Amino acid sequence: MEHVPPKCLFPEEKDVKDVLNKSFRNNLITVPSCDEHNMNKSNLDEYLMANLSGKVGNNFVAYVHTATKVSRSRFRNPKIIKIEKETSFKLKNKEFPVLWITVDTNKLRHSFEAITRALYFYEYKEVFKGSCFVVSTIFNHEDDPKGTEFNKRSSDLLVLEQKHWNTKLQGSNPDIFTYQFSEIDGFKCQTLAMTFYEGTKVFVILNGMTEAEIKEAKPKLAFLTDAIFGDLN
């Protein structure tokens, strides 16, 4: 069985019991998998954990997780993340270390898509055969101003849209992870909103259209995409 999201994202009791009197591994979601698949994705899971838990803006649980499990992981494998520079920031007269890292966007997108497809199977008891498109400000980078602006606009629109979804926000460990599927729209698309450590939002658009349907829909959607993103072309 495979945990969705990866089990390593959820802090172990030994790491939090002295600081937080709470369990963060309640009713973890699992889906069928194979041992070979789990072995092949273990490094990706560890990479995802290191990138997500240490992101500035996440909650205190993420900070504890970074200082414990992620720290052990980095000690075992110093190359798990590529550090650009080390700085710090002050909050309420306390100083916190900050690492600027180079993010492998392909690895993260692969992980988010894998989580999405697994959650889809968990919710609907069938395999999603369409395509997935990942949107998140986690991919923002000063060297890619257009890409960063696209991420920001897309994320802002999806945050507003999510407020109108008539579906349930789910997750037994909301300090670590919550998710919500939107309804399916008229273009056979729906969106999955995922929140990690209360501070990192990731949206994945699931496109269930065939190639022919996509070709037919493009002219209908062109005016909207041009109005929102036309200046980024």
C-alpha positions as a Markdown table, in Angstrom:
| # | Residue | x | y | z |
|---|---|---|---|---|
| 1 | Met | 0.0 | 0.0 | 0.0 |
| 2 | Glu | 1.1 | 3.6 | -0.6 |
| 3 | His | 0.4 | 6.6 | 1.6 |
| 4 | Val | -1.1 | 9.6 | 0.0 |
| 5 | Pro | 0.5 | 12.1 | 0.5 |
| 6 | Pro | 3.8 | 10.4 | 1.4 |
| 7 | Lys | 3.9 | 9.3 | 5.1 |
| 8 | Cys | 7.2 | 11.2 | 5.6 |
| 9 | Leu | 5.3 | 14.5 | 5.4 |
| 10 | Phe | 3.5 | 13.7 | 8.6 |
| 11 | Pro | 5.7 | 14.2 | 11.8 |
| 12 | Glu | 6.4 | 11.2 | 14.0 |
| 13 | Glu | 5.4 | 11.3 | 17.6 |
| 14 | Lys | 9.0 | 11.1 | 18.8 |
| 15 | Asp | 9.7 | 14.4 | 17.0 |
| 16 | Val | 6.8 | 16.4 | 18.3 |
| 17 | Lys | 5.8 | 15.0 | 21.7 |
| 18 | Asp | 8.1 | 17.3 | 23.7 |
| 19 | Val | 6.8 | 20.4 | 21.9 |
| 20 | Leu | 3.3 | 19.6 | 20.6 |
| 21 | Asn | 0.9 | 17.3 | 22.5 |
| 22 | Lys | -0.9 | 16.1 | 19.4 |
| 23 | Ser | -0.8 | 13.3 | 16.8 |
| 24 | Phe | -0.3 | 14.2 | 13.2 |
| 25 | Arg | -0.7 | 10.7 | 11.7 |
| 26 | Asn | -4.4 | 10.2 | 12.1 |
| 27 | Asn | -6.3 | 8.1 | 9.5 |
| 28 | Leu | -3.6 | 8.4 | 6.8 |
| 29 | Ile | -4.8 | 7.7 | 3.3 |
| 30 | Thr | -3.5 | 4.7 | 1.5 |
| 31 | Val | -4.1 | 3.3 | -2.0 |
| 32 | Pro | -2.9 | 0.1 | -3.6 |
| 33 | Ser | 0.7 | 0.0 | -4.9 |
| 34 | Cys | 3.6 | -2.3 | -5.3 |
| 35 | Asp | 6.9 | -2.7 | -3.5 |
| 36 | Glu | 8.9 | -1.8 | -6.6 |
| 37 | His | 6.8 | 1.4 | -7.1 |
| 38 | Asn | 7.3 | 2.5 | -3.5 |
| 39 | Met | 11.1 | 1.8 | -3.7 |
| 40 | Asn | 11.4 | 3.9 | -6.8 |
| 41 | Lys | 9.5 | 6.9 | -5.4 |
| 42 | Ser | 11.2 | 6.9 | -1.9 |
| 43 | Asn | 13.8 | 9.5 | -3.0 |
| 44 | Leu | 11.1 | 11.7 | -4.6 |
| 45 | Asp | 9.1 | 11.6 | -1.3 |
| 46 | Glu | 12.1 | 12.6 | 0.7 |
| 47 | Tyr | 12.8 | 15.5 | -1.8 |
| 48 | Leu | 9.2 | 16.6 | -1.5 |
| 49 | Met | 9.3 | 16.6 | 2.3 |
| 50 | Ala | 12.5 | 18.6 | 2.4 |
| 51 | Asn | 11.1 | 21.3 | 0.0 |
| 52 | Leu | 7.6 | 21.6 | 1.5 |
| 53 | Ser | 8.3 | 21.5 | 5.2 |
| 54 | Gly | 11.0 | 24.1 | 5.1 |
| 55 | Lys | 9.1 | 26.7 | 3.1 |
| 56 | Val | 8.8 | 30.1 | 4.7 |
| 57 | Gly | 5.1 | 30.8 | 5.6 |
| 58 | Asn | 4.3 | 27.4 | 6.8 |
| 59 | Asn | 3.1 | 26.6 | 10.3 |
| 60 | Phe | 5.1 | 25.8 | 13.4 |
| 61 | Val | 4.6 | 22.0 | 12.9 |
| 62 | Ala | 6.5 | 22.4 | 9.6 |
| 63 | Tyr | 9.3 | 24.2 | 11.4 |
| 64 | Val | 9.6 | 21.4 | 14.0 |
| 65 | His | 9.5 | 18.8 | 11.2 |
| 66 | Thr | 12.3 | 20.6 | 9.4 |
| 67 | Ala | 14.4 | 20.7 | 12.6 |
| 68 | Thr | 13.9 | 17.0 | 13.3 |
| 69 | Lys | 13.1 | 14.5 | 10.5 |
| 70 | Val | 14.2 | 16.7 | 7.6 |
| 71 | Ser | 17.4 | 17.5 | 9.4 |
| 72 | Arg | 18.2 | 13.8 | 9.9 |
| 73 | Ser | 17.4 | 13.2 | 6.2 |
| 74 | Arg | 19.8 | 16.0 | 5.1 |
| 75 | Phe | 22.5 | 14.5 | 7.4 |
| 76 | Arg | 22.1 | 11.1 | 5.7 |
| 77 | Asn | 21.9 | 12.7 | 2.2 |
| 78 | Pro | 23.5 | 16.2 | 2.1 |
| 79 | Lys | 22.7 | 16.4 | -1.6 |
| 80 | Ile | 18.9 | 16.0 | -1.2 |
| 81 | Ile | 18.5 | 19.7 | -1.7 |
| 82 | Lys | 20.8 | 22.2 | -3.4 |
| 83 | Ile | 21.4 | 25.2 | -1.2 |
| 84 | Glu | 22.1 | 28.5 | -2.9 |
| 85 | Lys | 22.7 | 30.6 | 0.2 |
| 86 | Glu | 21.9 | 30.7 | 4.0 |
| 87 | Thr | 20.4 | 33.7 | 5.7 |
| 88 | Ser | 18.0 | 34.4 | 8.5 |
| 89 | Phe | 14.9 | 36.4 | 9.4 |
| 90 | Lys | 13.6 | 37.9 | 12.6 |
| 91 | Leu | 10.1 | 37.4 | 14.0 |
| 92 | Lys | 9.1 | 38.7 | 17.4 |
| 93 | Asn | 12.7 | 39.3 | 18.4 |
| 94 | Lys | 13.7 | 35.8 | 17.5 |
| 95 | Glu | 16.0 | 34.9 | 14.7 |
| 96 | Phe | 15.2 | 31.9 | 12.4 |
| 97 | Pro | 17.6 | 30.3 | 9.9 |
| 98 | Val | 16.5 | 30.4 | 6.2 |
| 99 | Leu | 18.0 | 28.4 | 3.3 |
| 100 | Trp | 17.6 | 29.6 | -0.2 |
| 101 | Ile | 17.5 | 26.4 | -2.4 |
| 102 | Thr | 17.4 | 25.5 | -6.1 |
| 103 | Val | 14.2 | 23.7 | -6.7 |
| 104 | Asp | 13.9 | 20.8 | -9.2 |
| 105 | Thr | 10.4 | 21.8 | -10.5 |
| 106 | Asn | 10.1 | 18.6 | -12.6 |
| 107 | Lys | 10.5 | 16.4 | -9.4 |
| 108 | Leu | 7.9 | 18.5 | -7.5 |
| 109 | Arg | 5.4 | 18.5 | -10.4 |
| 110 | His | 5.8 | 14.8 | -10.7 |
| 111 | Ser | 5.1 | 14.3 | -7.0 |
| 112 | Phe | 2.1 | 16.6 | -7.0 |
| 113 | Glu | 0.6 | 14.8 | -10.0 |
| 114 | Ala | 1.2 | 11.4 | -8.4 |
| 115 | Ile | -0.6 | 12.6 | -5.2 |
| 116 | Thr | -3.4 | 13.9 | -7.4 |
| 117 | Arg | -3.9 | 10.7 | -9.3 |
| 118 | Ala | -3.8 | 8.7 | -6.1 |
| 119 | Leu | -6.3 | 10.9 | -4.4 |
| 120 | Tyr | -8.6 | 10.7 | -7.4 |
| 121 | Phe | -8.5 | 6.9 | -7.2 |
| 122 | Tyr | -9.2 | 7.1 | -3.5 |
| 123 | Glu | -12.2 | 9.3 | -4.0 |
| 124 | Tyr | -13.7 | 7.9 | -7.1 |
| 125 | Lys | -12.4 | 4.3 | -7.1 |
| 126 | Glu | -11.2 | 4.6 | -10.7 |
| 127 | Val | -8.0 | 5.6 | -12.5 |
| 128 | Phe | -7.8 | 9.1 | -13.9 |
| 129 | Lys | -6.7 | 8.8 | -17.5 |
| 130 | Gly | -6.5 | 12.4 | -18.5 |
| 131 | Ser | -3.8 | 15.0 | -18.1 |
| 132 | Cys | -2.8 | 17.1 | -15.1 |
| 133 | Phe | -1.5 | 20.6 | -14.9 |
| 134 | Val | 0.1 | 21.9 | -11.6 |
| 135 | Val | -0.2 | 25.5 | -10.5 |
| 136 | Ser | 1.6 | 26.9 | -7.4 |
| 137 | Thr | 3.6 | 29.9 | -6.3 |
| 138 | Ile | 6.1 | 27.4 | -4.9 |
| 139 | Phe | 7.6 | 27.5 | -8.4 |
| 140 | Asn | 8.1 | 31.3 | -8.3 |
| 141 | His | 11.7 | 32.4 | -9.1 |
| 142 | Glu | 13.3 | 35.8 | -9.5 |
| 143 | Asp | 15.0 | 34.5 | -12.7 |
| 144 | Asp | 11.6 | 33.7 | -14.3 |
| 145 | Pro | 9.5 | 36.8 | -13.9 |
| 146 | Lys | 6.8 | 35.8 | -16.5 |
| 147 | Gly | 6.5 | 32.3 | -15.1 |
| 148 | Thr | 6.3 | 33.8 | -11.6 |
| 149 | Glu | 3.5 | 36.2 | -12.7 |
| 150 | Phe | 1.6 | 33.4 | -14.4 |
| 151 | Asn | 1.8 | 31.3 | -11.2 |
| 152 | Lys | 0.6 | 34.3 | -9.1 |
| 153 | Arg | -2.3 | 35.1 | -11.3 |
| 154 | Ser | -3.4 | 31.5 | -11.7 |
| 155 | Ser | -3.2 | 30.8 | -8.0 |
| 156 | Asp | -5.1 | 34.0 | -7.1 |
| 157 | Leu | -7.9 | 33.0 | -9.5 |
| 158 | Leu | -8.1 | 29.5 | -8.2 |
| 159 | Val | -8.1 | 30.6 | -4.6 |
| 160 | Leu | -11.2 | 32.8 | -5.4 |
| 161 | Glu | -12.8 | 30.0 | -7.3 |
| 162 | Gln | -12.3 | 27.5 | -4.5 |
| 163 | Lys | -14.5 | 29.6 | -2.2 |
| 164 | His | -17.5 | 28.8 | -4.4 |
| 165 | Trp | -16.9 | 25.0 | -4.6 |
| 166 | Asn | -19.8 | 23.0 | -3.2 |
| 167 | Thr | -17.6 | 20.2 | -2.1 |
| 168 | Lys | -16.0 | 19.1 | 1.2 |
| 169 | Leu | -12.6 | 20.2 | 2.4 |
| 170 | Gln | -11.0 | 16.9 | 3.6 |
| 171 | Gly | -8.0 | 15.8 | 5.7 |
| 172 | Ser | -7.7 | 14.2 | 9.1 |
| 173 | Asn | -4.5 | 16.1 | 9.9 |
| 174 | Pro | -5.3 | 19.7 | 8.8 |
| 175 | Asp | -2.1 | 21.0 | 10.3 |
| 176 | Ile | -0.2 | 18.9 | 7.7 |
| 177 | Phe | -2.5 | 18.4 | 4.7 |
| 178 | Thr | -6.0 | 19.2 | 3.4 |
| 179 | Tyr | -7.5 | 18.6 | 0.0 |
| 180 | Gln | -10.6 | 19.5 | -1.9 |
| 181 | Phe | -11.9 | 18.5 | -5.3 |
| 182 | Ser | -14.0 | 20.9 | -7.3 |
| 183 | Glu | -17.0 | 19.9 | -9.3 |
| 184 | Ile | -16.4 | 18.8 | -12.9 |
| 185 | Asp | -17.1 | 21.7 | -15.3 |
| 186 | Gly | -18.5 | 21.8 | -18.8 |
| 187 | Phe | -15.1 | 21.1 | -20.3 |
| 188 | Lys | -14.7 | 17.8 | -18.4 |
| 189 | Cys | -12.2 | 19.5 | -16.1 |
| 190 | Gln | -12.0 | 19.8 | -12.3 |
| 191 | Thr | -9.4 | 21.2 | -9.9 |
| 192 | Leu | -7.8 | 19.7 | -6.8 |
| 193 | Ala | -6.7 | 22.1 | -4.2 |
| 194 | Met | -4.1 | 20.9 | -1.7 |
| 195 | Thr | -2.7 | 22.8 | 1.3 |
| 196 | Phe | 0.5 | 21.6 | 3.0 |
| 197 | Tyr | 1.4 | 22.8 | 6.5 |
| 198 | Glu | -1.3 | 25.5 | 6.3 |
| 199 | Gly | 0.9 | 27.7 | 4.2 |
| 200 | Thr | 1.7 | 26.1 | 0.9 |
| 201 | Lys | -1.1 | 25.9 | -1.6 |
| 202 | Val | -0.9 | 23.7 | -4.7 |
| 203 | Phe | -3.6 | 23.4 | -7.4 |
| 204 | Val | -3.8 | 20.6 | -9.9 |
| 205 | Ile | -6.2 | 20.9 | -12.9 |
| 206 | Leu | -7.4 | 17.5 | -14.1 |
| 207 | Asn | -8.3 | 17.6 | -17.8 |
| 208 | Gly | -10.6 | 14.8 | -18.9 |
| 209 | Met | -11.0 | 15.9 | -22.5 |
| 210 | Thr | -9.9 | 13.9 | -25.5 |
| 211 | Glu | -7.4 | 15.5 | -28.0 |
| 212 | Ala | -10.3 | 16.2 | -30.3 |
| 213 | Glu | -12.3 | 17.9 | -27.5 |
| 214 | Ile | -9.3 | 20.0 | -26.5 |
| 215 | Lys | -8.9 | 21.2 | -30.1 |
| 216 | Glu | -12.6 | 22.1 | -30.2 |
| 217 | Ala | -12.5 | 23.9 | -26.9 |
| 218 | Lys | -9.4 | 26.0 | -27.5 |
| 219 | Pro | -11.2 | 28.8 | -29.5 |
| 220 | Lys | -13.9 | 29.0 | -26.9 |
| 221 | Leu | -11.4 | 29.6 | -24.1 |
| 222 | Ala | -8.9 | 31.7 | -26.1 |
| 223 | Phe | -10.6 | 35.0 | -25.2 |
| 224 | Leu | -10.5 | 34.2 | -21.5 |
| 225 | Thr | -6.8 | 33.2 | -21.5 |
| 226 | Asp | -5.8 | 36.1 | -23.6 |
| 227 | Ala | -7.6 | 38.5 | -21.3 |
| 228 | Ile | -5.9 | 37.2 | -18.2 |
| 229 | Phe | -2.5 | 36.1 | -19.5 |
| 230 | Gly | -2.1 | 37.7 | -22.9 |
| 231 | Asp | 0.6 | 40.2 | -21.8 |
| 232 | Leu | 2.8 | 37.3 | -20.7 |
| 233 | Asn | 3.1 | 35.8 | -24.2 |
